[in-house]
Amino acid sequence: MEERLESLYAEFSREIGAVSTGAEVATIKAEYLGKKGRLNEILKSLKDATPEERKTLGPLSNELKQKILSEIDEAAVRIEREEIDRRLASERQDISLLDSLRDRGLGSAGYHPLTAIGREVEDIFISMGFDILDGPHIESDYYNFEALNIPANHPARDMQDTFWFSDMHHLLRTHTSPIQVRGMEKHRPPFKFVGPGEVFRNEAIDASHEAAFRQIEGMMVGEGVSVAHLVHFLKTLLSEIFHKELEVRLRPGYFPFVEPGFELDYKCLLCGGKGCSVCKQVGWVEALGCGMVHPRVLRYGNIDPDLYSGFAFGMGWDRLVMMRYGIDNIRHLRSGDLRFVSQFKAY
């Protein structure tokens, strides 16, 4: 019987070394290790062996079975790796094609302006001691609305045209504010962080509105944080972003998750305040919404509002890019036109 096991393994080794597809591996596994496989057929004869023979043949059979299983797994991995290599070789594309781009008048590749400004803004926040957080695009009703002091049937929900999923409990996030709630759950005061990301709203597209766009929201919570901290921080932030002092105005604004709430506007950099399509002919561009974090929102984050206070803000990333580069239509940012991207910072 020991000779039969050795002969079986020799035949298996020859066959497994020649396989080239996953189907062939599965066939060999069934042939040798299946219920009616060749190894089991040999093991059936153990009942006729003496007790002393069983002591030797039993461990030998188990060892052989493990060796066969191991080599089958190795063959499967080898075949999968070879298939991936074949696909990579056949589907490989040269994405540089610099000569072709130049021939078509496209110049060299470049950073998309959203990427360029995004990296710069994140660097500004990091230099001011902020952490950069992230969150999922698909959010629950709790994080997108309820934990931000916007319960069911609250009129503020009508301010954001929402892409709901069929269960009506999940949605494409309408703002990056859920990152603030998740941040409060994981951090204890004092802390300060920002959350940049893509957001989605089911609204009409025009020169200054898109259904998908980017926002960045921030929060600072600690003892004695006041409106004065908020104003100082926002002025510093905008001057760093635009590399110049801006004419700004602060006016009352309503946001369910802050109290009091404010709107901060700055004079349109495209028209100098004369009026254009981006500023909707009023000469001012809404930069961001801000305010002191509502006590209820702090409680949702397990933070005691009697001990801590904080400010929060949120602004549209796309409009920052438009002001920075003098882009008069937000639709250019997602046009996919290489002629547009090639105007900006090269790789």
C-alpha positions as CSV (number, residue, x, y, z in Angstrom):
1,M,0.0,0.0,0.0
2,E,2.9,2.3,0.7
3,E,4.1,1.8,-2.9
4,R,0.6,2.7,-4.2
5,L,0.7,6.0,-2.3
6,E,4.2,6.8,-3.7
7,S,3.0,6.0,-7.2
8,L,-0.1,8.1,-6.7
9,Y,1.9,11.1,-5.6
10,A,4.3,10.7,-8.5
11,E,1.4,10.8,-11.0
12,F,-0.2,13.7,-9.2
13,S,3.1,15.7,-9.4
14,R,3.4,15.2,-13.1
15,E,-0.2,16.3,-13.7
16,I,-0.3,19.3,-11.4
17,G,2.9,20.6,-12.9
18,A,1.3,20.7,-16.4
19,V,-2.0,22.5,-15.6
20,S,-2.6,25.9,-17.1
21,T,-6.1,26.8,-16.1
22,G,-8.2,27.1,-12.9
23,A,-10.6,24.5,-14.3
24,E,-7.8,22.0,-14.7
25,V,-6.7,22.5,-11.1
26,A,-10.3,21.9,-9.9
27,T,-10.5,18.7,-12.0
28,I,-7.3,17.3,-10.5
29,K,-8.4,18.1,-7.0
30,A,-11.6,16.2,-7.5
31,E,-9.7,13.3,-9.2
32,Y,-7.3,12.9,-6.3
33,L,-9.1,14.2,-3.2
34,G,-12.8,13.9,-4.0
35,K,-15.1,11.5,-2.2
36,K,-14.6,9.0,-5.0
37,G,-11.0,10.2,-5.7
38,R,-8.0,8.0,-6.1
39,L,-6.6,8.7,-2.6
40,N,-9.8,7.7,-0.9
41,E,-9.9,4.5,-3.0
42,I,-6.5,3.5,-1.6
43,L,-7.4,4.5,1.9
44,K,-10.4,2.1,1.8
45,S,-8.0,-0.8,1.9
46,L,-6.7,0.3,5.3
47,K,-9.5,-1.8,6.8
48,D,-7.7,-4.9,5.7
49,A,-4.3,-3.8,7.1
50,T,-2.9,-5.0,10.4
51,P,-2.9,-2.6,13.4
52,E,0.9,-2.2,13.0
53,E,0.5,-1.3,9.3
54,R,-2.2,1.2,10.2
55,K,0.1,3.0,12.6
56,T,2.5,3.6,9.7
57,L,0.1,4.1,6.8
58,G,-2.4,6.4,8.6
59,P,0.1,9.2,9.2
60,L,1.7,8.6,5.8
61,S,-1.7,9.0,4.1
62,N,-2.5,12.3,6.0
63,E,0.9,13.7,5.1
64,L,0.4,12.8,1.5
65,K,-3.1,14.5,1.5
66,Q,-1.6,17.7,3.0
67,K,1.2,17.7,0.4
68,I,-1.4,17.4,-2.4
69,L,-3.6,20.1,-1.0
70,S,-0.6,22.4,-0.6
71,E,0.6,21.9,-4.2
72,I,-3.0,22.4,-5.5
73,D,-3.1,25.7,-3.7
74,E,0.3,26.7,-5.1
75,A,-0.8,25.8,-8.6
76,A,-4.0,27.9,-8.3
77,V,-2.0,30.9,-7.1
78,R,0.5,30.5,-9.9
79,I,-2.2,30.3,-12.5
80,E,-4.0,33.4,-11.1
81,R,-0.8,35.4,-11.1
82,E,0.0,34.3,-14.7
83,E,-3.5,35.4,-15.7
84,I,-3.1,38.8,-14.1
85,D,0.3,39.3,-15.8
86,R,-1.2,38.3,-19.2
87,R,-4.1,40.8,-18.7
88,L,-1.8,43.6,-17.6
89,A,0.5,43.0,-20.6
90,S,-2.4,42.9,-23.1
91,E,-4.3,45.8,-21.6
92,R,-1.3,48.1,-20.9
93,Q,-1.7,51.6,-22.2
94,D,0.9,54.4,-22.4
95,I,-0.9,57.2,-20.5
96,S,1.9,59.7,-21.1
97,L,1.7,60.0,-24.9
98,L,3.4,63.4,-24.5
99,D,4.3,63.7,-28.2
100,S,0.7,62.9,-29.2
101,L,-0.6,65.5,-26.8
102,R,1.8,68.2,-28.1
103,D,0.8,67.3,-31.7
104,R,-2.8,68.0,-30.7
105,G,-1.9,71.3,-29.1
106,L,-2.6,70.0,-25.6
107,G,0.9,70.6,-24.1
108,S,2.1,68.6,-21.1
109,A,-0.2,67.1,-18.5
110,G,-1.1,69.0,-15.4
111,Y,-2.7,68.9,-12.0
112,H,-6.4,69.4,-12.1
113,P,-7.1,72.8,-10.4
114,L,-9.3,71.1,-7.8
115,T,-6.3,68.9,-6.9
116,A,-3.9,71.7,-6.9
117,I,-6.0,74.0,-4.6
118,G,-7.0,71.0,-2.5
119,R,-3.4,70.2,-1.6
120,E,-2.6,73.8,-0.9
121,V,-5.6,74.3,1.4
122,E,-4.9,71.1,3.3
123,D,-1.3,72.3,3.8
124,I,-2.6,75.6,5.2
125,F,-4.8,73.7,7.7
126,I,-2.0,71.4,8.7
127,S,0.3,74.4,9.3
128,M,-2.4,75.8,11.7
129,G,-2.5,72.5,13.7
130,F,-5.6,70.9,12.1
131,D,-6.0,67.2,11.5
132,I,-7.4,66.1,8.1
133,L,-10.3,63.6,8.4
134,D,-12.4,61.7,5.9
135,G,-15.8,60.1,5.7
136,P,-18.0,58.0,3.4
137,H,-19.8,59.4,0.4
138,I,-22.9,57.2,1.2
139,E,-24.2,58.4,4.6
140,S,-27.0,57.4,6.9
141,D,-29.8,59.8,7.8
142,Y,-28.4,60.0,11.3
143,Y,-25.0,61.4,10.4
144,N,-26.2,63.6,7.5
145,F,-29.2,65.1,9.2
146,E,-30.2,64.0,12.7
147,A,-26.9,64.3,14.5
148,L,-26.6,67.8,13.0
149,N,-29.8,69.0,14.7
150,I,-31.9,68.4,11.5
151,P,-34.5,65.8,12.6
152,A,-37.2,64.3,10.4
153,N,-39.6,66.8,8.9
154,H,-37.3,69.7,9.8
155,P,-37.7,72.5,7.3
156,A,-33.9,72.7,6.9
157,R,-34.0,69.4,5.0
158,D,-35.8,71.3,2.1
159,M,-32.7,73.4,1.8
160,Q,-30.7,70.5,0.4
161,D,-32.2,68.5,-2.6
162,T,-31.1,65.0,-1.7
163,F,-30.2,61.9,-3.6
164,W,-31.9,59.2,-1.5
165,F,-31.4,55.5,-1.8
166,S,-34.5,53.3,-2.1
167,D,-34.5,52.4,1.7
168,M,-34.9,56.2,2.4
169,H,-32.4,55.7,5.3
170,H,-29.2,56.2,3.2
171,L,-28.2,59.0,0.9
172,L,-25.4,60.6,-1.0
173,R,-24.1,63.0,1.6
174,T,-25.3,66.6,0.9
175,H,-22.4,68.2,2.8
176,T,-19.2,67.2,4.5
177,S,-20.6,68.1,8.0
178,P,-21.1,64.3,8.8
179,I,-17.3,64.2,9.1
180,Q,-17.6,66.6,12.0
181,V,-20.0,64.2,13.8
182,R,-17.7,61.3,13.2
183,G,-14.7,63.3,14.3
184,M,-16.4,64.3,17.6
185,E,-17.1,60.6,18.3
186,K,-13.5,59.7,18.0
187,H,-11.7,62.8,19.5
188,R,-11.9,64.4,22.9
189,P,-11.6,68.2,23.4
190,P,-9.5,70.2,22.7
191,F,-9.3,69.4,19.0
192,K,-9.4,71.0,15.6
193,F,-9.9,69.2,12.3
194,V,-11.2,69.7,8.8
195,G,-12.9,67.3,6.4
196,P,-12.6,67.8,2.7
197,G,-14.6,65.8,0.2
198,E,-17.2,65.4,-2.6
199,V,-20.8,66.1,-1.9
200,F,-24.0,65.6,-4.0
201,R,-27.2,67.6,-4.4
202,N,-30.0,67.0,-6.8
203,E,-30.2,70.5,-8.1
204,A,-30.2,72.4,-11.5
205,I,-26.8,72.9,-13.1
206,D,-25.7,76.4,-14.1
207,A,-22.6,78.6,-14.1
208,S,-22.2,78.4,-10.3
209,H,-24.0,75.1,-9.4
210,E,-23.2,71.4,-9.9
211,A,-24.9,68.2,-8.8
212,A,-21.5,67.0,-7.5
213,F,-19.0,69.4,-6.1
214,R,-16.4,69.6,-3.3
215,Q,-16.6,71.1,0.1
216,I,-14.4,71.4,3.1
217,E,-15.7,71.7,6.6
218,G,-13.9,72.4,9.8
219,M,-14.4,72.4,13.5
220,M,-12.5,73.6,16.6
221,V,-13.7,72.7,20.1
222,G,-12.2,73.5,23.5
223,E,-12.6,75.6,26.6
224,G,-13.5,79.2,26.0
225,V,-13.7,79.1,22.2
226,S,-15.7,82.2,21.0
227,V,-16.8,84.1,18.0
228,A,-13.6,86.2,18.2
229,H,-11.6,83.0,17.5
230,L,-13.9,82.2,14.6
231,V,-13.5,85.6,12.9
232,H,-9.7,85.7,13.4
233,F,-9.3,82.2,12.0
234,L,-11.5,82.8,8.9
235,K,-9.7,86.1,8.0
236,T,-6.4,84.3,8.3
237,L,-7.6,81.4,6.2
238,L,-8.9,83.4,3.3
239,S,-5.8,85.6,3.1
240,E,-3.7,82.5,2.9
241,I,-5.8,80.9,0.2
242,F,-6.0,84.0,-2.0
243,H,-2.5,85.4,-1.1
244,K,-4.1,88.8,-0.5
245,E,-6.3,90.7,1.8
246,L,-10.0,90.4,0.8
247,E,-12.9,92.7,1.4
248,V,-15.3,90.6,3.4
249,R,-18.6,91.0,5.1
250,L,-20.2,88.9,7.9
251,R,-24.0,88.7,8.1
252,P,-26.4,86.6,10.1
253,G,-27.2,83.2,8.6
254,Y,-29.2,80.2,9.6
255,F,-27.7,76.7,9.9
256,P,-29.4,74.2,12.2
257,F,-26.0,72.9,13.6
258,V,-24.7,76.3,14.7
259,E,-26.0,79.0,17.0
260,P,-25.4,81.8,16.3
261,G,-24.8,81.3,12.6
262,F,-23.2,83.6,10.0
263,E,-22.6,83.9,6.3
264,L,-19.2,85.2,5.2
265,D,-19.0,86.9,1.8
266,Y,-16.1,88.4,-0.1
267,K,-16.1,90.8,-3.0
268,C,-16.1,89.0,-6.3
269,L,-12.6,88.6,-7.6
270,L,-13.8,88.1,-11.2
271,C,-15.7,91.3,-11.6
272,G,-14.4,93.4,-8.7
273,G,-17.8,93.8,-7.3
274,K,-19.4,95.1,-10.5
275,G,-21.6,91.9,-11.0
276,C,-21.2,88.8,-13.1
277,S,-22.7,85.3,-13.7
278,V,-20.6,83.8,-10.8
279,C,-21.6,86.3,-8.2
280,K,-25.2,86.5,-9.7
281,Q,-24.7,90.2,-10.5
282,V,-24.5,91.3,-6.9
283,G,-20.8,91.7,-6.6
284,W,-20.3,89.5,-3.6
285,V,-19.6,85.7,-3.4
286,E,-20.7,83.6,-0.5
287,A,-17.5,82.1,0.8
288,L,-18.7,80.0,3.6
289,G,-21.3,79.4,6.3
290,C,-20.1,79.4,9.9
291,G,-21.0,79.8,13.5
292,M,-20.7,78.5,17.1
293,V,-21.4,74.7,17.3
294,H,-25.0,74.1,18.6
295,P,-25.1,72.5,22.1
296,R,-27.3,69.7,20.7
297,V,-24.6,68.8,18.1
298,L,-22.0,68.7,20.9
299,R,-24.2,66.4,22.9
300,Y,-24.6,64.1,19.8
301,G,-20.8,64.0,19.8
302,N,-20.7,63.1,23.5
303,I,-19.2,66.5,24.4
304,D,-20.6,68.5,27.4
305,P,-21.6,71.9,26.1
306,D,-21.4,73.3,29.7
307,L,-17.7,72.6,29.6
308,Y,-16.7,73.1,26.0
309,S,-17.6,75.4,23.1
310,G,-16.5,75.5,19.5
311,F,-16.9,77.0,16.1
312,A,-17.6,75.2,12.8
313,F,-17.5,76.4,9.1
314,G,-18.0,75.0,5.7
315,M,-17.1,76.3,2.3
316,G,-17.4,75.3,-1.4
317,W,-14.0,74.1,-2.8
318,D,-15.1,74.5,-6.4
319,R,-15.9,78.2,-6.0
320,L,-12.5,78.8,-4.3
321,V,-10.9,77.4,-7.5
322,M,-13.1,79.5,-9.7
323,M,-12.1,82.7,-7.9
324,R,-8.4,81.7,-7.7
325,Y,-8.0,81.0,-11.4
326,G,-10.7,83.3,-12.8
327,I,-12.9,80.4,-14.1
328,D,-16.4,81.8,-14.9
329,N,-18.3,78.5,-15.2
330,I,-18.2,75.6,-12.7
331,R,-19.0,73.1,-15.4
332,H,-15.4,73.5,-16.8
333,L,-14.1,71.7,-13.6
334,R,-15.7,68.4,-14.6
335,S,-15.7,68.6,-18.3
336,G,-12.9,66.1,-18.8
337,D,-11.3,68.4,-21.4
338,L,-7.5,68.1,-21.4
339,R,-7.2,71.5,-23.0
340,F,-8.6,72.9,-19.8
341,V,-6.5,70.9,-17.4
342,S,-3.3,71.6,-19.4
343,Q,-3.5,75.3,-18.5
344,F,-2.6,74.5,-14.9
345,K,0.4,73.4,-12.9
346,A,2.5,70.7,-14.8
347,Y,3.5,67.4,-13.3
